[in-house]
Amino acid sequence: MKVLLIANYMPDGQTSMIAFGRMLEREMPRVGCDLRVVSPPKRVLRGEVTSRWWKWLGYIDKFVLFIPMLKRQLRWADVVHVADHSNSMYIPWVDSKPNVITCHDVIAVQAAHGMIDGWNVGWTGRQFQRLISKGLGRADLVACVSAMTRRELLSMGLAEERHVTTVLNGLNDNFAPVEPDEAQRLIGRFGVSPQDKYLIHVGWDMARKNRGGVLEAFIALQERAAAAGHPPMADRLLFVGPDLSPEMAELAQKHGVADRIKAVQKVSHEELRALYASATALLFPSLQEGFGWPIIEAQACGCPVFTSDLAPMNEIGGEGAVYVDPQDPSAMAAAMEAAAPRLGEMRRLGLENAAHYSASQMANNYKAAYERVISERGARAS
């Protein structure tokens, strides 16, 4: 089976989508698929990311200059897989062949419809999301990465139910526990050690990632311990992501915890594994996700997880995670404190849960999706 995989435009820097594409590139040949990966090359895009023309030059690369290349590659394929729903505008160009598109979430589409407080989408953004929605509706099969993404896609009428399935994400790399000596070698440059008691958060500085809530929960945890006269469950907080916003930095300074908080960037995969494995726990109180990769990444490394009592987080984390109200920092701190005696059990159950999300199983499920759309196209043609 010859599969043409349409991957993401590298200059967009979509880390998780790049990782997803690389996972497919690695895994699909292992299940017998002859895979050819194609993505828009950088041709006219120049200048700094802050340039007002940066986005528009990228659009020329992606949606004008890439199309002739895509048409040439299409002749080779038995089936086309668009790896990211944000590229669903390619579907009209490839629908002469059976096709599958992965839908990671519908958050941006919801924002374009005014469904997310505080996220204002301009006219061009609304038109772009309209194109994405049309592409999803034209695909032979939309593969949603979680049951919640499937529910939301259908509730918005973005595709017919008979053209929608669920293919759960697998772990996108070899996340696994790291021995303390090896962890020390890997994470020493961040100013932490496997003996430190630190909470970790992984994610960008987006409102829905709720980094402010993470900071407030950490402050509440310190205050609860001080009031009770015992050491806190964790006395340091590590953000893997951008530096603290000025508002967060001011809040940390006000409560006297600024010296216990650190943000780190340019973290390699091996370093991230070691940071997860050495952490007291991952705190991931996201307000909205399509799947929530950090949950299973952390669990696969033996890191206890505290995450939102919202779908899909409370569907992905299994019995090993503790689910919290992401809007209530005091309740988050209380839940962490209450769970402290059973962190060992959380590690064990988390490792068991993460084992359900294998990349090989995901690849087998995508192969079945390809076979399905090829068969359905053949049945309609006969």
N, C-alpha and C positions, 0 to 999 in steps of 0.2 A: 504494500500500500504506500503510495507516494503522497506525502503530506507536505503542503506548503504552509509554513508557519510565518505569519506576519507579526513581527516583533516591534517593539517600541522604538521611537526616534531617540537616539542616545542623548543628544543635547538637552532634552527635556529633564533628564536627571531623575526620572521616576524610579527610585531605588527598588521598591518592592516589585514593580512591574518588570524591571530588568532582571531581577532575581527569578521571577516566575518564568520569564522567557528562557532563561538559561537552564532552569530546571527541566522544562519541556525538551529543550535541545539535548540535554544529557540523558533523560529517561526514555523518551519515545523510541529511539533506536533499540533500546534494551527489550522492548516488547514487540519488535519486529516491524517498526515503521521506518520507511526510508524518508528521512526528514530533510527538508531544505528550508533554511531560515532566510527571510528577506526583511529588510527594514529600510526606511528612507535614509539615504546617505546625506551627510551635511554638505551642501553645495553652495547655496547663496547666503546662508546664515553667517554673519560676521558680527564683531563688536561685543560689547559687554551685555550681560544679562539684564542690566538696568536700562539699556537702550529702549526707547519707545518703539523701535522697529524690530526688536529682537523676536517678539511673538509672530509678527506678520511675515518676516523672512523665513521663520521656521515653518509657517503654514505653506509657503511656496515650496519648500523642500518636501513637505509631507504630502501635500494634496494636489500639487501640480507636477513637479518634476519626477516624483516617485511613480506616478501612474503608468507611464510607458514601460518602466522596468517591471512593474507588477504584472502588466498584461503579458509580457514576454515569459515571465516565470510561470504564469498560470497555465500555459500550454502543457507544461510538464506534469502537473499535479492530478491526482485522483480526488483529493479533497483539500479544502483550505481551512486553516484554523487561524482566526484572528485572536491573538492572545489577550487583548485588552479591549473592553467594551468602548473605551474612549476613542478607539479607532474603527468604530462600526460604520463610519462613512465609507470605508473601503468595500463594504458588502455589495453595493450595486455594481462595483467593478469586477467582482469575483463570482457573482451569483450564477454564472454559466456552469460552475462546478459545485458539487455538494460542499456545504460549508458549516462550520461550527464557530461560535464566538463565545469567549469566556466573559461573563459579567461578574465583576468583583464587587460592585456595589452600585446603588442608584442615588448616592448622596448628592452628587452634583446636579443630577436631573431634578431631584427634589428641591434643591436650592433655587434652581432656575424657575421653578413653579411657586416660589415664595413659601416653601414648606419648612424652612429652617430659620429660626430666629437669629438675627444678627449676621446673616450671610446674604448680602445684596449682590445680585448678579446683573451686570450691565446688559445692554441690548445685544452686543456681539456675543456675549457669553450665552444668552438665551437662545440665539440662533444656532450656536454651536451645539448646545444640548438638544435642540430640536433635530439636528442632523443625526446626532448619536441615537436619539429615540427612534427615528425612522429606520436607521440601519439595524437596530435590534429587532424591529418589527419585520424586517425582510429576511432575516437569517433563517436558514433551515433549522438550526438548533441553537438555543442559547443555554450554555452550561453555567449555572450559578454556583459560586464557590461555597455557599452556605444555604441552609434551609430558609434563613431569614431574608437573604438577598432574593431568593426565589419568591417568597411571599410578597416582598415589596415590589418587585418587578411586575408580578401579576396584578397586584392591587392598583398599580398605576396604569395598567393596560398597555404596557410597553411591548408585549408579545402575547400570542395565543398560548394557552396552557399546553396544547399538544406539541408546541415547538420549544418547550422549556424542560430542562432537566437539572439535576443537582450533581455536581462533581466536586466533592470536598477537596480543599487544598491539602497537599502533603507538605511536610517539612521541606523547605527549599534548600537545605544544605545539611551537612552532617553534624547537627546539634547533638551533643552528648556530654555527660559529666566530664570534668577535668580534675586531675589529681592536684592537690594543694601546691606541691612543689612546682609543677608546670604552670599552674595558675599564677603563682607568685612571679615567675619569670615573665609572664605575658602581661600582667596588669600593674606591675610595679610603677610603670611610667605615669599612671593615672593617679598616683598617690594613695592607692588603697592596697590592702593585702587580704588574703583569704581569712585572716583572723579578725578583720574589721566587721562590725555589725552595721551593714548598710542596706538600705532599700534602693532598688533600681527602678527607673522608668525608662522606657524606650519609645521614642516617637517624636514627631515634628512639633513645632510651635503653632499648632492649629487649635482653634477654640474647642473643637470636638474631642481633641486628645486630652483636654482637662488637666494640663500641667499645673495650672493654678490650684486645682483641687488636690493634686498630689502634694504640693508644698504645704497647703493648709492642713492636710491630714498629718504630715510629718510634724508640723508645729504642735498640733493637738496631741500627738503621741508623746512628744517631749514634755509637754505641760502635764499630761496625765501621770507620767512617771515621776515627775518632780513633786506633784501633789501627794502621790502615794509613798514617796520616799524610797523608791527602788530604781535601778537602772532601766532605761528604756529598752524595748525589744530591739530597736535599731537606733543608733545615735548619729548616723550619717545618711545623706541622701545623694544619689548619683543619677543625674540625667544623662542618658545617651541621646544627644540631640543638641539643638541650638542653645546658646547661652540664655540665661534667664532674662526675661523682659525687664525693663526698668521697674515696672510695678511689682513684679515678683521679687526682684532684688531689694526693693525698698521694704517689702513685707518681711523678708528674711532678716534684714538688718534691724527692723523694729522689734522683732521677737528674739533677737540675739542668737540666731542660728546660722547666720551667713557664712561663718567659718566652717560649718559642717555640711555645706552643700556645694556640689561641684557639677559642672556640665562638661562633657567630653565629646569631641567630634573625631572624624577620620578614624573610626574604630574598625579594625580588621575583623574578619569572621572569627578567627581564632581568639582574638582578644574579647570579642563579644561573648563567645562561649565561656571563657574564663570568668568574665564579669557576672554572667548569669549564675554559673556554678558556685561562685564564692559569695553571692549575695544572700542576705537573710531572707529576702523575698522580693518578688516583682510586685509593684503596685501599679495597676493598669486600669484606672477608673474611667475609661473612655465613655463618651456620651453617644458615640455612633461609629460603627465599624461595618465593613462588609464581611470580614472574617475575624481578624484579630490574631495575626501571626505571632506577635510576642508572647502570647499565652502559651502556645505549644512549644515555641522555641525555649522559653524558660523552663517549662516542665521537662522537656527532653534533656535539659542540662542539670536536672535535680534541684531546681529553684522553686520554692513554694510560690503560689500565685494568689493574689487578692485582686479581683477584677469586678466589673460592674454587674449588678444583678439585672442585666438587660440582654436581650438577644442582639447579636449572636454569641456574645461573650459567655452567657450562662448555658449555651448549648455546646460550645466548643471546649470549655474548661473541664468538663466532667466532674467526678466526685472529689477530685483532689484539690480543686480551687475553692476559695471562700469568696462568696459573692456579697458585694457591698452596695450601698446607696451612693452613687457617684456624686450626688448633689449635697451630701452631708459629711463634711470632713471629720467632725467629731465622732460620728457613727463609724466611719472608716477606721479611725484610730482605736475605738473600742473593740471593733471586730478583730483588728490585728493583735491587740493585746490579749483578747480572749483566746485567740488561736495559737498564741506563742507556745503553749505546752505541747501542741501536736504538729509542730513543723516537720518532724521526722516522718510522720504518717502522711502529711501533705506531699512531701517529696516522693515517697513511694507510690502513692496514688497518682501523682502527676506524671511520673515516669511511665506508669501503666497506660495512662490516658494518651500521652503523646505518641505511644507506639501504634495507636490506631490511625495516625495521620502519616502514613508512609508515602513517599514519592512514587514508589513502585505501584502501589494500589491506585493512586491518582492516574498514573500513566495507563494502567489497564482500563480504567474507567473512560479515559479519553479515547483509547483505541476502540472501545465499544461504541462510543458516540460517533466516531468516524464511520464505523461499519454500519451504524444505523442510518446515517444520512445518505450514504452511498446506496444502501438497499432501498430506501424510500424513494430516492431519485430514479433508480432502476425500475421500481414498481410503477411509478407514474409514467415512465416512458414506454412501458410495454403495453 
